[in-house]
């Protein structure tokens, strides 16, 4: 696929990094220094010009024979304009615009003429963060909207005595949810039916939102999360507050910028807005941050978020969630014991992959290197067709998470048959995708690269 990306900022770079493995990517970037840096780091073509200039955009589309134009500049209106212009130049080109401001996202029934897809990493992050915050035991979550399902990772703690010491097959697992993997230290356990649950394990499950919620309840929780403190009134922070506010919830938003606080106070009626530093120990103590159910560190600075998390942990907050931009901070958060984090790059990578490949193919990059979650179709000629799951030997490091058969979701059992037309949701860890393609005689829609 020939893809043009307009803008090589944080989002544009991440999109290019994801797509350049299996596509022919051209980046149009006006800043010469940025263009040279990206060219030295990625296997892409570089066009050092202004992508919002109609003449330049036409030249880029014609020169690259573009199938897709993705606008990722810092200005929402410019991104929308670029996409509309690209559609006029070539009506067959697919257009994707990145936006930040919620006002630029059309409602469920609306759309902008000439723009095929709009994506907002900030708003998507807020949705995922709000879900993680309200699932008391969850430390990670990824949505697969077109299938009505999600992937959640739950941390087993002393607050879950009802499941510690039990084997997975002995758990009272709710319908419409299945255990995909268990993380124990650096180990990823896929054949987990007879594995005994230990404190500190992280259990990855796939299911409907209702099933995931029921699994969270099954694990046990001393009290429902209803007190939330958000540190940083960024776009993500403000939208997270908007999603969390409710009649029985107490949401507090702490922001150092006075003008931003005034704006937030005008926007919210049921959210308490506090003007102050999210890393001021005295302020956090005065605002009873330690008594909250969940602290979310969502400022624009990774350093600030890290320090705020350590403050919240010291004050005794029950659960701490943080966002980060630089991938290097993932290991730093883990080292400090902050296990519930959301990486901006992972959000962008998964969203843009789903945008281009289609959400129905469910290709997701998980949190750890070597992990992939994707779908593969059972064909008439597939080696597995009409065989029982228990009789099929999958490559080591592979696990069937669910089979989609029409409107049915079938979670794996030894006596379930693979039937032609089934869509198999597969979780893999350090597996060559080509092995599964050979077994199923079906190509996985790429954007996915083979494990090394």
Secondary structure, DSSP 8 states (H G I E B T S, - for coil): -EEEEE--SHHHHHHHHHHTTTSEEEEE-S-HHHHHHHHHHSS-EEE-S-TTSHHHHHHHHHHHT-SEEEE--S-HHHHHHHHHHHHHH-TTSEEEEE--SGGGS--TT---TT-SEEE-HHHHHHHHHHHHHHSTTEEEEEEEGGGTEEEEEEE--GGGTTTTT-BGGGS---TTEEEEEEEETTEEESS-TT-B--TT-EEEEEE-HHHHHHHHHHH--SS---EEEEE--SHHHHHHHHHH--TT-EEEEEES-HHHHHHHHHH-SSEEEEES-TT-HHHHHHTTGGGSSEEEE--S-HHHHHHHHHHHHHHT-SEEEEEESSTHHHHHHHHTT--EEEEHHHHHHHHHHHHHH-GGG--EE-SSTTEEEEEEE--TT-TTTT-BGGG----TTEEEEEEEETTEEE---TT-B--TT-EEEEEEES--HHHHHHHHT----SS-----
